[in-house]
């Protein structure tokens, strides 16, 4: 009751002073004012279900059952915390809470697609948080226009993703997957594997995007004595270039035919969506191996499948699809020479603990009216972060 009276008092105070006479008490603008006065918040988290795996690891916090480990903390402060995996369609659980939630926490691994339509319905929405990295499942332009803040836990899973990329490179180069299938099927045909297995040493590896993940990958590839190339809108620090031996390629089309292995490390934006279409893939070396843990929508899905079938792409591996979860008839499930998985690279237990801690920190700052770490902002004050422009 005390909390209810405090909120009512705040509403009356705001209605008579800080809110102009032209501002409706049910308007988004009034909701923003109410936030400034504090009060109980409705927070909704959308994560994947762990089911029987939930109890196997006490640090498994990135699932519905784990709820980022922040339920007790939130509820002890009088906030309402609802967690679900049901995010699709007009009758889903998320849709029921859109009109009156204040904070939505989503994740790239089981993305709740926050469309302009959903943003318009969310009259009380103040904050969109990504538990992890990559907020492209949110209509960022609509969020900016609505005056919302969008933030993610920058750096929380970059080590996890870079390590996974290195693993996938080796899996493709050594033609590992057919060997694994032979083992479980009781077969023994060395030639069926060896005819397209190579050493990594001496190969040319190019990362398209050299941000936090791309730089870590280059550092991890250095001991393999590869020829390392990178393409990005910005050059790396000269000291890091010297450390890794990586050479900058300003022209993407000039980089592609030089690479035995291409790793996609760029964000999904309007400019990169569908970038790797039939024409772009044709510029790559025949038999190129591609690793993509960035975003599935950067690739033209059918063009990739066709190139794998023709042999122009010698192998494709990644954990990102579009949409997610991927439908059963997605062409990548059945194309030859692939090593695809569900979206797992950035949701190791170590990464979950980091992004759960980051979400808690930003919620705490939000409740206090404090700024987040600057690198975490994706939309702030109506402006998109530079990588999304």
C-alpha positions in Angstrom: 0.0 0.0 0.0 2.9 2.3 0.8 4.3 1.8 -2.6 0.9 2.4 -4.2 0.5 5.6 -2.3 3.9 6.8 -3.3 3.2 6.2 -7.0 -0.1 8.0 -6.7 1.6 10.9 -5.0 4.2 11.0 -7.8 1.4 11.0 -10.4 -0.4 13.9 -8.8 2.8 15.8 -8.4 3.9 15.3 -12.0 0.4 16.1 -13.3 0.4 19.4 -11.5 4.0 20.5 -12.1 6.4 18.8 -14.5 3.9 17.7 -17.0 2.3 20.4 -19.2 -1.4 20.8 -19.4 -1.3 19.4 -23.0 0.3 16.1 -21.9 -2.2 13.2 -21.4 -1.7 11.1 -18.3 -1.8 8.0 -20.6 0.7 9.3 -23.1 4.2 8.0 -23.7 5.6 11.4 -22.6 3.9 11.1 -19.3 5.3 7.6 -18.8 8.8 9.0 -19.3 8.1 11.7 -16.6 6.7 9.0 -14.3 10.0 7.1 -14.7 11.9 10.0 -13.4 10.0 9.9 -10.2 10.7 6.2 -9.7 8.1 3.7 -8.7 7.4 0.1 -9.4 8.3 -1.2 -12.9 7.0 -4.0 -15.0 10.0 -5.8 -16.5 9.6 -8.6 -19.1 12.4 -10.9 -20.1 12.3 -13.1 -23.1 14.7 -16.0 -23.1 14.9 -19.6 -24.3 13.6 -22.5 -22.2 16.0 -24.9 -20.6 13.5 -27.5 -19.5 15.3 -30.6 -18.2 18.7 -28.9 -18.5 17.8 -26.0 -16.2 18.8 -27.9 -13.0 22.0 -29.3 -14.3 24.1 -26.1 -13.7 23.4 -23.5 -11.0 25.1 -20.9 -13.2 22.7 -21.6 -16.1 21.1 -18.1 -15.8 20.5 -17.2 -19.4 17.3 -19.3 -19.8 13.7 -18.7 -18.7 14.2 -20.8 -15.6 17.4 -18.9 -14.6 15.9 -15.5 -15.5 19.3 -13.9 -15.4 19.5 -14.6 -11.6 17.8 -11.2 -10.9 14.3 -12.2 -9.9 14.8 -12.0 -6.2 16.6 -8.7 -6.5 13.9 -7.1 -8.6 11.0 -8.3 -6.6 12.6 -7.3 -3.4 12.5 -3.7 -4.7 8.8 -3.9 -5.5 9.2 -4.5 -9.3 7.2 -7.0 -11.3 9.3 -9.4 -13.3 7.7 -11.7 -15.9 9.8 -14.1 -17.9 8.7 -16.1 -21.0 9.9 -17.8 -24.1 6.6 -17.2 -25.9 7.3 -14.3 -28.3 5.6 -14.9 -31.7 2.2 -14.1 -32.9 -0.7 -11.9 -31.8 -1.7 -14.2 -28.9 1.8 -14.9 -27.5 2.7 -14.2 -23.8 4.9 -11.3 -24.8 2.2 -9.5 -26.7 -0.1 -9.6 -23.7 2.5 -7.5 -21.7 3.5 -5.1 -24.5 0.9 -2.3 -23.6 2.0 -1.8 -20.0 5.6 -3.1 -19.6 8.4 -0.5 -18.7 11.5 -2.6 -19.6 11.9 -5.4 -22.1 15.0 -7.6 -21.8 15.6 -9.7 -24.9 18.5 -11.8 -26.2 20.0 -12.6 -29.6 19.8 -16.3 -29.0 16.0 -16.4 -28.8 15.2 -12.9 -30.2 12.0 -11.1 -29.4 11.5 -9.1 -32.6 10.6 -5.6 -31.4 8.9 -4.1 -34.4 7.7 -0.5 -34.9 4.2 -1.8 -34.3 5.1 -3.3 -31.0 6.9 -0.1 -30.0 3.8 1.9 -30.9 1.7 -0.3 -28.6 4.1 -0.1 -25.7 2.8 3.1 -24.1 4.9 2.7 -20.9 8.1 1.4 -22.5 11.3 3.2 -21.4 14.1 0.8 -21.9 15.1 -2.1 -24.2 18.0 -4.2 -23.0 19.8 -6.9 -24.9 21.2 -9.7 -22.7 24.3 -10.2 -24.8 25.5 -8.4 -27.9 23.6 -7.4 -31.1 20.3 -5.5 -30.9 19.3 -5.8 -34.6 16.2 -7.7 -33.6 14.9 -4.3 -32.5 13.7 -1.7 -35.0 16.3 0.8 -33.9 15.0 3.7 -36.0 11.5 3.3 -34.4 13.0 3.1 -31.0 15.0 6.3 -31.6 11.9 8.1 -32.9 10.0 7.0 -29.8 12.7 8.4 -27.4 13.5 5.0 -26.1 16.9 3.9 -24.8 18.4 0.7 -26.3 21.5 -0.9 -24.7 23.4 -4.1 -24.6 26.1 -5.7 -22.5 29.0 -4.7 -24.8 32.0 -7.1 -24.5 30.1 -9.7 -22.5 30.5 -12.6 -25.0 33.2 -11.5 -27.4 35.7 -14.1 -26.1 33.1 -16.8 -26.4 32.2 -15.9 -30.0 35.9 -15.5 -31.1 36.8 -18.9 -29.6 33.8 -20.5 -31.4 34.8 -18.9 -34.7 38.3 -20.4 -34.4 36.8 -23.8 -33.7 34.5 -23.5 -36.8 37.5 -22.6 -39.0 39.3 -25.7 -37.9 36.2 -27.9 -38.3 35.8 -26.7 -41.9 39.5 -26.8 -42.9 40.0 -30.3 -41.5 36.7 -31.6 -42.9 35.8 -32.8 -39.4 32.0 -33.3 -39.7 32.0 -36.2 -42.2 34.6 -37.9 -39.9 32.3 -37.5 -36.9 29.4 -38.9 -38.9 31.5 -41.9 -39.9 32.3 -42.6 -36.3 28.7 -42.6 -35.1 27.5 -44.6 -38.1 30.1 -47.3 -37.6 32.0 -46.5 -40.9 35.7 -46.2 -41.7 36.5 -44.4 -44.9 39.6 -42.2 -44.5 39.6 -41.2 -48.1 36.1 -39.8 -47.8 37.5 -37.2 -45.3 41.1 -36.8 -46.4 40.4 -35.7 -50.0 39.3 -32.3 -48.8 41.2 -31.8 -45.5 43.9 -29.2 -45.2 46.3 -27.6 -42.7 45.4 -24.1 -41.5 49.0 -23.0 -41.7 49.8 -20.9 -44.7 46.1 -20.3 -45.6 44.7 -16.8 -46.1 42.1 -15.9 -43.6 40.0 -12.7 -43.9 37.7 -11.2 -41.3 35.1 -8.9 -42.6 34.7 -6.6 -39.6 37.5 -6.1 -37.1 35.7 -4.9 -34.0 36.0 -6.5 -30.6 35.4 -10.1 -31.9 37.3 -9.7 -35.1 40.4 -8.4 -33.3 40.3 -11.3 -30.8 40.0 -13.8 -33.6 43.0 -12.3 -35.4 45.0 -12.6 -32.2 44.0 -16.2 -31.8 44.9 -17.0 -35.4 48.4 -15.6 -35.2 50.1 -18.7 -33.8 48.7 -20.8 -36.7 51.0 -18.9 -39.1 48.2 -17.9 -41.5 48.1 -14.9 -43.8 45.7 -12.6 -42.1 43.6 -9.9 -43.8 40.8 -7.7 -42.5 38.2 -5.3 -43.9 36.5 -2.7 -41.8 35.3 0.9 -42.0 38.2 1.8 -39.7 41.8 0.6 -39.6 43.0 -1.1 -36.4 45.5 0.4 -34.1 49.0 0.1 -35.7 50.3 -1.8 -32.7 47.6 -4.4 -33.0 48.3 -4.7 -36.8 51.9 -5.3 -36.0 51.1 -7.8 -33.2 48.8 -9.9 -35.4 50.5 -9.3 -38.7 47.0 -8.6 -40.2 46.9 -6.5 -43.3 44.1 -4.0 -44.0 42.0 -4.3 -47.2 39.9 -1.2 -47.8 38.1 -2.7 -50.8 35.9 -5.7 -49.8 35.7 -6.9 -53.4 39.5 -7.0 -53.6 39.7 -9.0 -50.4 37.3 -11.7 -51.3 39.2 -13.6 -54.0 42.3 -13.7 -51.9 40.8 -15.6 -49.0 40.7 -19.4 -48.4 38.6 -18.7 -45.3 36.2 -15.7 -44.8 34.8 -14.9 -41.3 31.9 -12.5 -41.1 32.2 -10.2 -38.1 30.1 -7.2 -39.1 26.9 -6.0 -37.5 23.6 -6.3 -39.3 22.5 -2.9 -40.6 20.5 -1.6 -43.6 23.8 -1.6 -45.6 24.9 -5.1 -44.7 21.5 -6.9 -44.9 21.7 -9.4 -47.7 25.2 -8.2 -48.6 26.5 -11.6 -49.5 24.2 -12.3 -52.4 24.9 -14.4 -55.5 27.1 -11.7 -57.1 29.2 -11.2 -53.9 29.7 -14.9 -53.4 30.8 -15.2 -57.1 33.7 -12.9 -56.3 35.1 -15.3 -53.7 37.6 -18.0 -54.5 36.1 -21.3 -55.6 36.0 -23.7 -52.6 36.1 -20.8 -50.1 35.2 -21.7 -46.5 32.9 -19.2 -44.7 32.2 -18.8 -41.0 29.4 -16.6 -39.9 28.6 -16.0 -36.2 27.5 -12.4 -36.9 24.0 -12.4 -38.2 22.2 -14.8 -40.6 20.5 -12.0 -42.5 23.8 -10.6 -43.8 23.8 -13.6 -46.2 21.3 -14.4 -48.9 20.2 -17.7 -47.5 19.4 -19.4 -50.9 22.5 -18.0 -52.6 24.6 -19.6 -49.8 22.8 -22.9 -50.2 23.2 -22.9 -54.0 26.9 -22.1 -53.7 27.4 -24.9 -51.3 25.6 -27.3 -53.6 27.7 -26.2 -56.6 31.0 -26.3 -54.7 31.7 -22.6 -55.0 31.5 -22.5 -51.2 33.5 -25.4 -50.0 32.0 -25.3 -46.5 29.8 -23.0 -44.4 29.6 -22.9 -40.6 27.9 -20.6 -38.2 25.3 -20.3 -35.5 23.2 -17.5 -36.8 20.1 -17.8 -38.9 17.2 -15.7 -40.0 14.7 -15.9 -38.6 15.5 -17.5 -35.3 14.6 -20.1 -34.3 15.2 -21.3 -37.8 12.2 -23.1 -39.5 12.6 -26.8 -40.2 12.6 -26.1 -44.0 15.5 -23.5 -43.8 17.8 -24.3 -46.8 20.9 -24.3 -44.6 19.7 -27.3 -42.7 20.1 -29.5 -45.8 22.9 -28.0 -47.9 26.1 -30.0 -48.3 29.4 -29.4 -46.4 27.9 -27.3 -43.6 28.6 -27.3 -39.9 25.7 -25.2 -38.6 24.4 -25.1 -35.0 21.6 -23.2 -33.2 22.7 -19.8 -31.9 25.1 -20.9 -29.2 28.5 -19.2 -29.6 27.8 -16.3 -27.3 25.8 -18.0 -24.6 28.4 -20.1 -22.8 27.9 -20.2 -19.1 30.8 -17.8 -18.7 29.1 -15.4 -21.1 25.8 -15.8 -19.4 27.3 -14.7 -16.0 28.8 -11.7 -17.7 25.7 -10.5 -19.5 23.5 -11.2 -16.5 25.7 -9.0 -14.4 25.7 -6.3 -17.0 21.9 -6.4 -17.3 21.6 -6.1 -13.5 24.0 -3.2 -13.4 22.1 -1.3 -16.1 18.7 -1.9 -14.5 20.1 -0.6 -11.2 21.5 2.5 -13.0 18.2 3.0 -14.8 16.2 2.9 -11.5 18.5 5.5 -10.1 18.4 7.7 -13.2 22.1 7.2 -13.9 23.8 6.8 -17.2 25.1 3.4 -18.5 28.7 2.7 -19.6 28.9 4.7 -22.8 29.9 1.7 -25.0 26.7 -0.1 -24.0 24.3 2.4 -25.7 22.8 1.4 -29.0 20.2 4.2 -29.0 20.4 7.2 -26.7 18.7 10.5 -27.0 17.3 9.6 -30.4 20.7 8.8 -31.9 21.9 5.4 -33.1 25.3 4.1 -32.3 27.8 4.6 -35.1 27.9 0.9 -36.1 24.2 1.0 -36.9 24.2 4.1 -38.9 
